[in-house]
Amino acid sequence: MSRPILEVIALHPEDAIAAEAGGADRLELVTDMAADGLTPSRETFAAVRSAVDLPVRVMLRASDGFAAGDAVAVDALCRKAAALHAEGADEFVLGFLAADGLADLAAIAALVEVIGAGPGVDESRWTFHRAIDRAADRDVLRRQLAGLPGLDTYLTAGSAHGVDHGLPTLRAEALRAGAPGYEARIMVGGGLRLDHLPELRATGITAFHIGSAARPGGWHGSVDAAAVGQWRLALDAPALIGCVGLATAVAAQLADDRALPHARAWAAVSCAVTALMVSPVSWSHHWVWALP
């Protein structure tokens, strides 16, 4: 089983280096977080790509909000996307809504063509970002985008108000994975906290996105490798420690009680440690099953 994906927002090479050191799997490269992330320069992308070995998804967004703008604005963004693609970018983040609150297919299709998304070994991959959380109808939007080349991820909190409000939607959409319109991976981000992880992992969600959570000093500071490492540990710990606890519990059932008199106690400790790593406030809910 592959480990969960941890994507971290980066603004410059220093962010990228710290994110990689902390255990990130992928970067989302943006500029101007005061506008929730806009398209970075070609030069910034080149510097980040040279600084790290991680995949870099580049934001394609010219202004705050989720409207692509008029034909002139779309054409200007397409030129920026073409320049980034020429520089070597082959992973992107984009998403626009039309006036009716559904996908702006004209703008999206124009960008998808420019970035080289399509069948083949060298096709670009892209994420439809949190515009989905502002859509008039999430299911209709997904069906609109189904089949667009290169789309492999939806970045979503399940709600425009963040993960706290979006958990029911995230659970429901995770259950539909693989259905028409639901083939792309769900990547959860937007008010995501460590204590959300147990429930999200239990639904089968395997990709997570953090921004401010990787920056103890806020957006005026840089990514902190230790903060990223805490998320890496929390995501990996259930697979490592949980397997130990499960194996011990199974052994307790199969072996003579005299041979493993403390097996269930070890299982309880393993589960408790796992829960503490992931969510200190909810640890008691995770080890009760292992008590006699």
BAFI-3210 file (N, C-alpha, C; in Angstrom, 3 decimals, decimal comma, padded with zeros to 6 digits):
// residues 292
n [1|2|3|4|5|6|7|8|9|10|11|12|13|14|15|16|17|18|19|20|21|22|23|24|25|26|27|28|29|30|31|32|33|34|35|36|37|38|39|40|41|42|43|44|45|46|47|48|49|50|51|52|53|54|55|56|57|58|59|60|61|62|63|64|65|66|67|68|69|70|71|72|73|74|75|76|77|78|79|80|81|82|83|84|85|86|87|88|89|90|91|92|93|94|95|96|97|98|99|100|101|102|103|104|105|106|107|108|109|110|111|112|113|114|115|116|117|118|119|120|121|122|123|124|125|126|127|128|129|130|131|132|133|134|135|136|137|138|139|140|141|142|143|144|145|146|147|148|149|150|151|152|153|154|155|156|157|158|159|160|161|162|163|164|165|166|167|168|169|170|171|172|173|174|175|176|177|178|179|180|181|182|183|184|185|186|187|188|189|190|191|192|193|194|195|196|197|198|199|200|201|202|203|204|205|206|207|208|209|210|211|212|213|214|215|216|217|218|219|220|221|222|223|224|225|226|227|228|229|230|231|232|233|234|235|236|237|238|239|240|241|242|243|244|245|246|247|248|249|250|251|252|253|254|255|256|257|258|259|260|261|262|263|264|265|266|267|268|269|270|271|272|273|274|275|276|277|278|279|280|281|282|283|284|285|286|287|288|289|290|291|292]
n.u [000,844|000,629|001,987|000,144|-000,452|001,152|000,757|002,251|001,934|004,029|005,964|008,388|011,863|013,043|010,878|010,188|012,427|012,370|009,888|010,342|012,360|010,879|009,251|007,294|005,354|004,701|004,546|002,548|002,840|002,679|001,955|001,424|-000,441|-002,272|-004,264|-005,198|-003,562|-001,897|-000,742|002,633|005,831|007,676|010,379|010,461|009,332|011,329|013,476|012,544|012,126|014,762|015,726|014,651|013,628|011,011|007,710|006,078|003,234|001,788|000,119|-002,529|-003,903|-005,176|-006,283|-007,946|-010,679|-012,990|-013,609|-012,769|-012,530|-012,673|-012,292|-009,832|-008,449|-008,349|-006,802|-004,390|-003,688|-003,390|-001,094|000,806|000,670|001,602|004,244|005,238|004,902|006,683|008,988|009,207|007,262|004,864|002,739|-000,220|-002,486|-005,795|-008,989|-012,187|-015,219|-018,331|-020,853|-023,183|-022,441|-021,405|-018,929|-016,580|-016,251|-015,122|-012,916|-011,424|-010,943|-009,388|-007,024|-006,248|-005,615|-003,394|-001,480|-000,768|-002,115|-003,257|-003,718|-000,989|002,517|003,804|001,882|000,426|-000,554|-003,282|-004,872|-008,170|-009,066|-010,185|-012,413|-014,475|-015,715|-017,245|-019,089|-022,291|-023,509|-022,012|-021,937|-022,913|-020,921|-018,705|-019,486|-019,503|-016,766|-015,764|-013,772|-012,134|-008,890|-006,038|-006,956|-006,622|-007,043|-009,082|-008,991|-010,294|-012,349|-014,736|-016,601|-017,292|-016,700|-014,710|-012,988|-014,155|-016,903|-017,270|-016,997|-019,141|-019,776|-017,307|-017,015|-019,183|-018,512|-016,122|-017,017|-018,067|-016,005|-014,454|-016,801|-018,691|-017,484|-016,253|-013,749|-011,270|-008,747|-009,488|-008,214|-007,744|-008,060|-007,952|-008,531|-007,765|-006,943|-004,791|-006,351|-008,438|-007,570|-007,822|-010,585|-010,864|-008,948|-010,112|-012,227|-011,049|-009,687|-006,716|-004,999|-003,640|-003,567|-001,723|-001,279|-001,081|-000,776|001,734|003,322|004,315|004,737|002,868|001,676|003,572|005,883|008,184|007,878|008,053|010,179|009,927|007,251|005,992|007,004|005,621|003,082|003,716|004,511|002,111|000,461|001,760|002,033|-000,339|-000,260|002,144|002,348|-000,213|-000,339|001,399|-000,019|-002,347|-001,275|-000,278|-002,625|-003,955|-002,158|-002,517|-004,978|-004,467|-002,386|-001,281|-002,531|-000,713|001,676|001,605|000,864|000,470|-000,441|-002,823|-002,696|-000,417|-001,415|-003,380|-001,792|-000,334|-002,354|-003,231|-000,941|-000,724|-003,105|-002,615|-000,495|-001,773|-004,085|-004,327|-006,541|-008,524|-007,799|-008,809|-010,846|-009,794|-008,496|-010,121|-011,284|-009,365|-009,224|-009,684]
n.v [-001,195|002,172|005,139|007,849|010,866|013,923|017,200|020,382|023,887|026,090|029,060|029,912|028,957|028,381|027,632|025,299|023,653|023,280|022,001|019,610|018,538|018,043|015,960|016,156|015,168|016,425|019,639|022,601|025,275|028,700|032,262|035,265|034,948|036,529|036,845|034,319|032,685|032,887|032,726|031,814|033,256|032,418|032,301|031,836|029,278|027,837|028,125|026,802|024,223|023,527|023,411|021,303|017,807|017,143|016,613|019,363|021,240|023,773|026,773|028,080|030,936|034,126|036,159|037,093|035,084|032,982|033,297|033,235|035,464|037,783|037,171|038,291|038,174|035,399|034,645|035,890|034,462|031,953|032,384|032,729|030,186|028,665|029,553|028,622|025,891|025,533|025,944|023,636|022,815|020,430|019,776|021,028|023,413|024,377|025,994|027,146|028,997|029,553|032,107|030,878|029,318|026,856|024,785|026,671|025,826|026,615|028,289|026,516|024,373|025,690|026,238|023,637|022,601|024,189|023,505|021,002|018,711|015,472|012,320|010,090|009,511|011,786|013,523|016,342|016,662|017,605|019,487|020,161|022,890|024,417|025,713|024,000|023,873|026,098|025,733|025,662|023,213|020,431|017,787|017,978|019,621|017,905|015,964|017,523|017,926|015,410|013,168|015,090|015,577|014,716|015,508|014,642|015,020|016,377|019,194|019,844|020,990|020,053|021,899|025,396|026,609|025,257|022,280|021,379|021,884|020,470|017,709|015,689|015,795|015,137|012,505|011,285|011,674|010,283|007,685|007,309|006,939|006,259|006,070|007,448|010,659|010,731|009,720|010,934|011,573|012,467|015,210|016,509|019,718|022,941|024,519|022,252|020,089|018,323|016,679|015,974|013,890|011,020|010,353|011,053|009,403|006,971|006,908|006,289|008,248|009,539|011,645|014,792|018,296|021,084|024,431|027,053|025,522|024,487|026,532|027,955|030,641|031,991|033,371|035,250|034,151|031,396|028,032|025,479|022,896|021,100|021,362|020,369|017,811|016,849|016,442|014,516|012,389|011,939|011,066|008,766|007,206|005,646|003,494|002,271|001,881|001,004|-001,400|-002,954|-003,109|-004,450|-006,864|-007,880|-008,184|-010,116|-012,197|-012,716|-013,936|-016,260|-017,573|-019,395|-018,220|-018,139|-017,890|-015,398|-013,352|-010,630|-009,599|-008,313|-006,012|-004,819|-004,339|-002,453|-000,336|000,227|001,153|003,369|005,012|005,498|006,970|009,186|010,387|011,206|012,597|014,170|015,000|013,167|010,654|008,645|007,394|005,513|003,315|001,806|-000,497|-002,433|-003,126|-005,537]
n.w [000,000|-000,923|000,573|002,141|000,280|000,787|000,229|-000,026|000,186|-001,552|-001,833|-002,723|-003,394|-000,847|000,758|-000,620|-000,234|002,555|002,819|001,439|003,066|005,344|004,614|002,631|-000,231|-002,546|-004,150|-004,161|-006,118|-005,761|-005,893|-003,973|-001,535|-000,275|-002,046|-002,087|-003,603|-006,571|-010,041|-010,256|-011,239|-014,224|-013,687|-010,932|-010,810|-012,200|-010,436|-008,142|-009,127|-009,630|-007,080|-005,613|-005,591|-005,746|-007,175|-008,758|-008,644|-010,456|-009,883|-011,830|-012,132|-012,243|-010,732|-007,640|-006,450|-008,348|-011,008|-014,431|-015,985|-018,805|-022,402|-023,038|-020,592|-020,181|-022,370|-021,713|-019,411|-020,531|-022,056|-020,030|-018,919|-021,063|-021,186|-018,735|-019,135|-021,235|-019,834|-018,484|-016,719|-015,839|-014,331|-012,927|-011,351|-011,400|-012,054|-012,741|-012,417|-014,042|-014,626|-013,797|-011,708|-012,247|-013,948|-015,829|-018,763|-021,194|-020,582|-018,999|-020,783|-022,683|-021,268|-020,573|-023,046|-023,720|-021,773|-022,466|-021,711|-022,210|-024,003|-023,657|-022,892|-021,985|-021,036|-019,366|-015,935|-013,837|-011,170|-010,137|-008,383|-005,242|-006,225|-006,642|-004,203|-004,148|-006,059|-007,716|-007,905|-006,959|-007,919|-010,538|-011,606|-011,442|-013,278|-015,562|-015,934|-016,229|-017,978|-019,106|-020,341|-018,391|-015,853|-012,576|-009,891|-007,286|-005,361|-002,288|000,424|001,002|001,623|001,316|003,641|004,925|006,220|008,641|008,279|005,984|006,232|006,087|003,316|002,160|003,090|001,772|-000,933|-001,086|-000,857|-003,344|-005,044|-008,114|-009,548|-012,364|-013,014|-010,600|-010,690|-010,320|-007,854|-004,479|-002,824|000,263|001,591|003,154|005,804|007,101|009,781|012,098|013,763|012,140|010,601|011,361|010,888|008,172|006,951|007,540|005,787|003,454|002,105|000,718|000,242|001,052|001,796|002,757|003,960|005,624|007,899|007,720|008,403|011,078|011,667|010,197|007,016|006,421|007,171|006,527|005,176|007,591|008,310|010,441|011,157|008,870|009,053|011,285|010,252|008,339|009,977|011,361|009,297|008,446|010,738|011,525|009,711|010,353|013,244|013,775|012,369|013,871|016,289|015,410|014,479|016,872|018,354|016,822|017,093|019,775|019,799|018,461|019,696|022,654|025,759|027,839|026,554|025,375|027,399|027,698|025,359|024,484|025,959|024,850|022,315|022,889|023,817|021,486|019,761|021,196|021,188|018,445|018,026|019,660|018,304|016,007|016,819|019,612|021,112|020,733|021,502|023,177|021,873|020,196|021,311|022,890|021,886|022,204|024,826|027,498]
ca.u [000,000|001,424|001,714|-000,690|000,218|001,140|001,111|002,501|002,025|005,330|006,008|009,739|012,716|013,263|009,707|010,257|013,482|011,877|008,806|010,959|013,053|009,884|008,580|006,234|005,421|004,436|004,376|001,698|003,601|001,813|002,406|000,384|-001,469|-003,318|-005,330|-005,406|-002,681|-001,947|000,281|003,999|006,599|008,466|011,667|010,267|009,179|012,630|014,299|012,011|012,403|016,188|016,060|014,118|013,292|009,584|006,797|005,601|002,002|001,835|-001,193|-002,914|-004,973|-004,661|-006,861|-008,724|-011,985|-013,002|-013,995|-011,604|-012,473|-013,081|-011,413|-008,487|-007,836|-008,069|-005,675|-003,179|-003,345|-002,899|000,294|001,624|000,709|002,475|005,627|005,591|005,016|007,940|010,063|009,268|006,138|003,947|001,653|-000,841|-003,682|-006,657|-010,418|-012,957|-016,672|-019,083|-021,824|-024,214|-021,880|-020,864|-017,592|-016,352|-015,584|-014,338|-011,631|-010,689|-010,484|-008,306|-005,804|-005,869|-004,949|-002,100|-000,503|-000,372|-002,798|-003,847|-003,188|000,426|003,443|004,238|000,754|000,411|-001,602|-003,733|-005,837|-009,234|-008,904|-011,345|-013,598|-015,555|-016,416|-018,140|-019,949|-023,727|-023,837|-020,739|-022,079|-023,006|-019,590|-017,858|-019,883|-019,032|-015,324|-015,413|-013,206|-011,136|-007,569|-005,084|-007,537|-006,436|-007,226|-009,913|-008,636|-011,576|-012,623|-016,111|-017,445|-016,607|-016,374|-013,619|-013,163|-015,107|-018,255|-017,337|-016,759|-020,165|-019,626|-016,092|-017,315|-020,087|-017,810|-015,133|-017,732|-018,397|-014,750|-014,484|-018,037|-018,552|-017,294|-015,550|-012,530|-010,099|-008,449|-009,828|-007,158|-008,437|-007,340|-008,810|-008,896|-007,447|-006,180|-004,334|-007,396|-009,343|-006,985|-008,350|-011,861|-010,655|-008,262|-011,053|-013,095|-010,260|-009,008|-005,275|-004,215|-003,890|-002,950|-001,605|-000,654|-000,702|-000,389|003,171|004,003|003,974|004,783|001,889|002,080|004,749|007,033|008,447|007,528|008,892|010,351|009,414|005,788|005,658|007,325|004,554|002,022|004,206|004,446|000,709|-000,088|002,419|001,974|-001,353|000,158|003,265|002,030|-001,467|-000,058|001,974|-001,101|-003,217|-000,560|-000,207|-003,954|-004,216|-001,321|-003,113|-006,090|-004,000|-001,395|-001,668|-002,507|000,487|002,806|001,495|-000,076|000,247|-000,618|-003,886|-002,209|000,450|-002,273|-004,002|-000,769|-000,022|-003,437|-003,246|000,163|-001,122|-004,111|-001,985|000,290|-002,661|-005,065|-004,290|-007,822|-009,504|-007,092|-009,536|-011,795|-009,107|-007,912|-011,091|-011,552|-008,330|-009,288|-010,349]
ca.v [000,000|003,386|006,028|008,991|012,009|015,192|018,326|021,594|025,120|026,757|030,364|030,182|027,781|028,066|026,847|023,987|022,877|022,901|021,029|018,331|018,036|017,585|014,747|016,393|014,380|017,263|021,055|023,477|026,516|029,861|033,539|036,168|034,275|037,489|036,573|032,868|031,945|033,221|032,092|032,299|033,575|031,351|032,263|031,181|027,849|027,272|028,076|025,751|022,926|023,246|023,293|020,078|016,703|016,861|017,120|020,718|021,638|025,225|027,409|028,909|031,791|035,484|037,123|036,519|034,610|031,785|033,632|033,315|036,771|037,824|036,475|038,868|037,632|033,979|034,568|036,254|033,339|030,885|032,696|032,406|028,726|028,168|029,845|027,684|024,567|025,540|025,885|022,272|022,478|019,452|019,555|022,336|023,548|025,377|025,780|028,381|028,876|030,489|032,913|030,003|028,556|025,582|024,912|027,485|024,836|027,251|028,707|025,330|023,637|026,457|026,014|022,225|022,432|024,879|022,834|019,731|017,560|014,625|010,961|009,949|009,392|013,098|014,405|017,074|016,307|018,823|019,474|021,169|023,339|024,577|026,259|023,025|024,153|027,233|025,387|025,589|021,790|019,710|016,589|018,416|020,085|016,729|015,334|018,407|017,796|014,005|012,896|016,074|014,943|015,172|015,765|013,480|015,376|017,496|019,758|020,246|020,874|019,579|023,060|026,687|027,043|024,467|020,848|021,157|021,864|019,644|016,284|014,802|015,765|014,383|011,084|010,824|011,623|009,206|006,429|007,216|006,878|005,378|006,262|008,517|011,967|010,583|008,940|011,668|011,464|013,565|015,742|017,363|020,897|024,090|024,385|020,892|019,961|016,972|015,846|015,496|012,801|009,670|010,149|011,115|008,182|005,849|006,909|005,885|009,397|009,280|012,803|015,906|019,547|022,056|025,709|027,738|024,525|024,238|027,815|028,441|032,099|032,565|033,503|036,110|033,299|030,332|026,667|024,922|021,462|020,346|021,357|019,401|016,493|016,416|015,900|013,278|011,363|011,636|010,298|007,465|006,443|004,590|002,321|001,613|001,428|000,263|-002,769|-003,653|-003,399|-005,466|-008,138|-008,357|-008,630|-011,379|-013,210|-013,045|-014,845|-017,524|-018,212|-019,712|-017,039|-018,130|-017,485|-013,959|-012,892|-009,186|-009,208|-007,326|-004,750|-004,206|-003,835|-001,219|000,713|000,589|001,974|004,648|005,834|005,943|008,022|010,379|011,030|011,802|013,511|014,063|015,270|012,098|009,383|007,618|006,696|004,611|002,134|001,095|-001,825|-003,395|-003,463|-006,827]
ca.w [000,000|-000,984|001,690|001,778|-000,338|001,514|-000,639|000,750|-000,595|-001,541|-002,494|-003,212|-003,204|000,561|001,161|-001,253|000,429|003,885|002,649|001,086|004,253|006,306|004,152|001,648|-001,461|-003,717|-003,865|-004,963|-006,220|-005,975|-005,372|-003,459|-000,751|000,090|-003,013|-002,029|-004,493|-007,994|-010,862|-010,019|-012,442|-014,840|-013,000|-009,634|-011,064|-012,555|-009,225|-007,272|-009,754|-009,462|-005,657|-005,006|-006,488|-005,627|-008,202|-008,491|-009,333|-010,583|-009,912|-012,974|-011,614|-012,433|-009,791|-006,550|-006,878|-009,189|-012,376|-015,310|-016,627|-020,208|-023,343|-022,938|-019,379|-020,408|-023,301|-020,975|-018,542|-021,406|-022,417|-018,857|-018,806|-022,125|-020,797|-017,668|-019,752|-021,983|-018,838|-017,977|-015,834|-016,421|-013,378|-012,734|-010,521|-012,017|-011,833|-012,901|-012,433|-014,873|-013,884|-013,234|-010,598|-012,713|-014,516|-017,025|-019,602|-022,255|-020,017|-018,552|-021,962|-023,312|-020,493|-020,669|-024,347|-023,692|-020,900|-023,038|-021,120|-023,232|-023,995|-023,967|-021,776|-021,514|-020,770|-018,103|-014,985|-013,164|-010,073|-010,083|-007,004|-004,373|-006,896|-006,475|-002,945|-004,405|-007,188|-007,458|-007,775|-007,059|-008,735|-011,933|-012,009|-011,662|-014,541|-016,629|-016,119|-016,448|-019,289|-019,531|-020,228|-017,397|-014,531|-011,707|-008,486|-006,831|-004,062|-001,716|001,860|001,129|001,909|001,212|005,000|005,463|006,467|009,738|007,718|004,790|006,464|005,512|001,862|001,851|003,301|000,715|-002,213|-001,019|-001,092|-004,771|-005,800|-009,268|-010,308|-013,357|-012,407|-009,319|-010,919|-009,835|-006,435|-003,570|-001,954|001,230|002,052|003,440|007,213|007,540|011,018|012,399|014,359|011,090|009,824|011,569|010,199|006,729|006,540|007,650|004,601|002,301|001,498|000,815|-000,190|001,965|001,328|003,840|003,662|006,863|008,908|007,580|008,664|012,423|011,693|009,287|005,619|006,309|007,445|005,561|005,558|008,644|008,069|011,585|011,069|007,820|009,586|012,182|009,388|007,748|011,014|011,644|008,181|008,336|011,984|011,584|008,951|011,017|014,598|013,727|011,945|015,024|017,219|014,829|014,482|018,253|018,752|016,135|017,739|021,069|019,567|017,905|020,570|024,021|026,615|028,677|025,723|025,122|028,420|027,654|023,959|024,313|026,521|023,851|021,239|023,370|023,836|020,105|019,227|021,907|020,690|017,115|018,141|020,227|017,251|015,020|017,395|021,073|021,760|020,528|021,634|023,919|021,005|019,294|021,935|023,721|021,324|022,576|026,243|027,759]
c.u [000,878|001,043|000,854|000,151|000,059|001,647|001,212|002,584|003,414|005,237|007,356|010,618|012,944|012,097|009,814|011,275|013,017|010,777|009,360|011,653|012,078|009,115|007,420|006,454|005,311|004,278|003,272|002,389|002,681|002,588|001,197|-000,742|-002,520|-004,511|-005,605|-004,640|-002,889|-000,781|001,665|004,699|007,318|009,794|011,553|010,110|010,530|013,521|013,845|012,329|013,872|016,556|015,661|013,845|011,802|008,815|006,245|004,350|001,892|000,420|-001,370|-004,140|-004,449|-005,178|-007,650|-010,102|-011,861|-013,539|-012,739|-011,443|-012,879|-012,050|-009,984|-007,747|-007,469|-006,869|-004,360|-002,732|-002,816|-001,448|001,239|001,765|001,642|003,943|006,101|005,779|006,324|009,145|010,195|008,159|005,207|002,859|001,108|-002,044|-004,524|-008,109|-011,182|-014,445|-017,271|-020,113|-022,905|-023,697|-021,380|-019,534|-017,589|-015,539|-014,720|-012,956|-010,786|-010,121|-009,333|-006,989|-005,316|-005,151|-003,541|-001,061|-000,144|-000,975|-003,462|-003,212|-001,704|001,291|003,742|003,082|000,908|-000,752|-002,031|-004,806|-006,907|-009,329|-010,239|-012,493|-014,772|-016,362|-017,346|-019,127|-021,416|-024,168|-022,557|-020,835|-022,157|-021,639|-018,672|-018,204|-019,495|-017,566|-014,885|-014,893|-012,236|-009,740|-006,722|-005,632|-007,392|-006,707|-008,257|-009,393|-009,893|-011,576|-014,008|-017,101|-016,619|-016,141|-015,303|-014,000|-014,149|-016,533|-018,394|-017,184|-017,853|-020,058|-018,401|-016,312|-018,159|-019,360|-016,745|-015,786|-018,069|-017,157|-014,845|-015,739|-017,833|-018,511|-016,498|-014,272|-011,292|-009,965|-008,978|-008,585|-007,810|-007,533|-008,301|-009,309|-008,637|-006,576|-005,776|-005,446|-008,466|-008,857|-007,576|-009,650|-011,682|-009,950|-009,210|-011,991|-012,362|-009,569|-007,510|-004,414|-004,631|-003,015|-002,910|-000,885|-000,176|-000,276|001,098|004,001|003,606|003,959|003,780|002,469|003,253|006,030|007,170|007,921|008,547|008,970|009,786|007,896|005,320|005,907|006,277|003,400|002,457|004,101|003,006|000,087|000,497|002,237|000,889|-000,937|001,247|002,870|000,747|-001,257|000,545|000,873|-002,012|-002,546|-000,493|-001,551|-004,306|-003,409|-001,915|-004,261|-005,611|-003,077|-001,984|-001,541|-001,240|001,710|002,804|000,526|-000,406|-000,059|-001,684|-003,477|-001,302|-000,373|-002,915|-003,015|-000,451|-001,083|-003,485|-002,145|-000,152|-002,083|-003,521|-001,166|-000,607|-003,543|-005,092|-005,644|-008,806|-008,908|-007,930|-010,477|-011,132|-008,590|-008,900|-011,327|-010,572|-008,354|-010,008|-011,844]
c.v [001,244|004,323|007,196|010,122|013,234|016,283|019,593|022,791|025,728|028,060|030,636|028,965|027,400|027,263|025,422|023,092|022,400|021,852|019,653|017,717|017,473|016,355|014,964|015,520|015,243|018,708|021,636|024,832|027,671|031,131|034,270|035,430|035,231|037,353|035,077|032,094|032,250|032,556|032,668|032,613|032,336|031,184|031,569|029,681|027,208|027,132|026,967|024,377|022,538|022,939|021,960|019,024|016,377|017,287|018,483|020,977|023,163|025,784|028,236|029,714|033,220|036,484|036,387|036,114|033,456|032,032|033,783|034,698|036,689|037,127|036,993|038,291|036,161|033,816|034,898|035,116|032,166|031,133|032,401|030,894|028,127|028,397|028,894|026,275|024,460|025,440|024,491|021,889|021,499|019,025|020,924|022,238|024,655|025,074|027,086|028,076|029,937|031,214|032,060|029,147|027,179|025,828|025,816|026,629|025,461|027,644|027,502|024,569|024,359|026,223|024,574|021,961|023,027|024,106|021,435|018,524|016,760|013,255|010,941|009,960|010,748|014,038|015,102|016,596|017,569|018,551|020,522|021,603|023,651|025,376|025,291|023,298|025,356|026,936|025,329|024,148|020,997|018,512|016,947|018,872|018,905|016,050|016,195|018,143|016,368|013,817|013,942|015,484|015,573|015,404|014,522|013,766|016,484|017,927|020,349|020,114|020,292|020,699|024,325|027,183|026,177|023,047|020,570|021,027|020,854|018,158|015,377|014,684|014,961|012,887|010,541|010,699|010,532|007,854|006,225|007,107|005,847|005,484|007,370|009,895|011,928|009,753|009,617|011,535|012,687|013,933|016,751|018,506|022,050|024,011|023,001|020,929|018,505|016,095|015,419|014,177|011,425|009,411|010,151|009,868|006,992|005,779|006,447|007,028|009,289|010,465|014,032|017,098|020,537|023,315|026,367|026,757|024,192|025,462|028,332|029,959|032,768|032,754|034,452|035,345|032,233|028,993|026,163|023,409|020,626|020,274|020,379|017,987|015,957|015,819|014,587|012,123|010,958|010,797|008,896|006,588|005,377|003,335|001,548|001,024|000,605|-001,176|-003,585|-004,047|-004,496|-006,829|-008,730|-008,892|-009,964|-012,498|-013,654|-014,025|-016,232|-018,292|-018,529|-018,468|-016,970|-017,683|-015,980|-013,341|-011,411|-008,691|-008,133|-005,981|-004,034|-003,646|-002,521|-000,067|001,177|001,507|003,340|005,565|006,358|007,109|009,307|011,117|011,784|012,857|013,376|014,239|014,124|010,715|008,296|006,825|005,571|003,345|001,334|-000,323|-002,872|-003,774|-004,791|-006,651]
c.w [000,000|000,155|001,223|001,188|000,551|000,581|000,209|-000,191|-000,431|-002,323|-003,153|-002,914|-001,748|001,130|000,642|-000,562|001,800|003,788|002,316|002,297|005,277|005,875|003,211|000,420|-002,709|-003,258|-004,732|-004,965|-006,601|-005,628|-004,812|-002,727|-000,199|-000,844|-003,114|-003,094|-005,958|-008,724|-010,568|-011,339|-012,964|-014,110|-011,643|-009,810|-011,354|-011,324|-008,289|-007,842|-009,589|-008,015|-005,048|-006,066|-006,479|-006,873|-007,788|-009,322|-009,291|-010,703|-011,182|-012,562|-011,607|-011,416|-008,725|-007,060|-007,852|-010,590|-013,223|-015,921|-018,086|-021,094|-023,279|-021,729|-019,554|-021,331|-022,594|-020,066|-019,361|-021,816|-021,252|-018,706|-019,849|-021,781|-019,703|-018,217|-020,536|-021,053|-018,239|-017,029|-016,539|-015,439|-012,978|-011,802|-011,137|-011,703|-011,880|-012,968|-013,343|-014,010|-013,232|-012,081|-010,972|-013,413|-015,742|-017,992|-020,681|-021,738|-019,625|-019,744|-022,656|-022,588|-020,605|-021,991|-024,325|-022,887|-021,377|-022,376|-022,230|-023,203|-024,342|-022,728|-021,165|-021,194|-019,424|-017,245|-014,257|-012,119|-010,332|-008,629|-006,327|-004,974|-006,760|-005,215|-003,053|-005,524|-006,776|-007,242|-008,014|-007,995|-010,214|-012,433|-012,297|-012,984|-015,740|-016,967|-016,424|-017,871|-019,790|-019,341|-019,138|-016,007|-013,661|-010,235|-008,340|-005,468|-003,452|-000,198|002,086|001,354|001,707|002,569|005,662|005,831|007,594|009,218|006,577|004,991|005,900|003,990|001,456|002,023|002,153|-000,620|-002,224|-001,301|-002,566|-005,647|-006,918|-010,101|-011,339|-012,699|-011,117|-009,470|-010,337|-008,320|-005,683|-002,773|-001,026|001,667|002,244|004,870|007,763|008,794|011,235|012,955|013,363|010,474|010,100|010,815|008,689|006,219|006,567|006,453|003,351|001,590|001,764|000,395|000,610|001,581|002,475|003,363|004,931|007,949|008,845|007,947|010,039|012,520|010,788|007,892|005,416|006,628|006,376|006,067|006,576|008,464|009,206|011,563|010,003|008,324|010,540|011,384|008,751|008,741|011,289|010,541|008,101|009,566|012,007|010,846|009,683|012,363|014,607|013,308|013,080|015,995|016,704|014,856|015,885|018,709|018,105|016,779|019,063|020,913|019,144|018,849|021,937|024,890|027,466|027,882|025,476|026,126|028,319|026,234|023,789|024,912|025,526|022,697|021,637|023,363|022,420|019,526|019,893|021,411|019,301|017,207|018,698|019,184|016,285|015,628|018,902|021,732|021,624|020,764|022,257|023,042|020,214|019,964|022,752|023,216|021,827|024,042|026,448|027,983]
res [m|s|r|p|i|l|e|v|i|a|l|h|p|e|d|a|i|a|a|e|a|g|g|a|d|r|l|e|l|v|t|d|m|a|a|d|g|l|t|p|s|r|e|t|f|a|a|v|r|s|a|v|d|l|p|v|r|v|m|l|r|a|s|d|g|f|a|a|g|d|a|v|a|v|d|a|l|c|r|k|a|a|a|l|h|a|e|g|a|d|e|f|v|l|g|f|l|a|a|d|g|l|a|d|l|a|a|i|a|a|l|v|e|v|i|g|a|g|p|g|v|d|e|s|r|w|t|f|h|r|a|i|d|r|a|a|d|r|d|v|l|r|r|q|l|a|g|l|p|g|l|d|t|y|l|t|a|g|s|a|h|g|v|d|h|g|l|p|t|l|r|a|e|a|l|r|a|g|a|p|g|y|e|a|r|i|m|v|g|g|g|l|r|l|d|h|l|p|e|l|r|a|t|g|i|t|a|f|h|i|g|s|a|a|r|p|g|g|w|h|g|s|v|d|a|a|a|v|g|q|w|r|l|a|l|d|a|p|a|l|i|g|c|v|g|l|a|t|a|v|a|a|q|l|a|d|d|r|a|l|p|h|a|r|a|w|a|a|v|s|c|a|v|t|a|l|m|v|s|p|v|s|w|s|h|h|w|v|w|a|l|p]
***
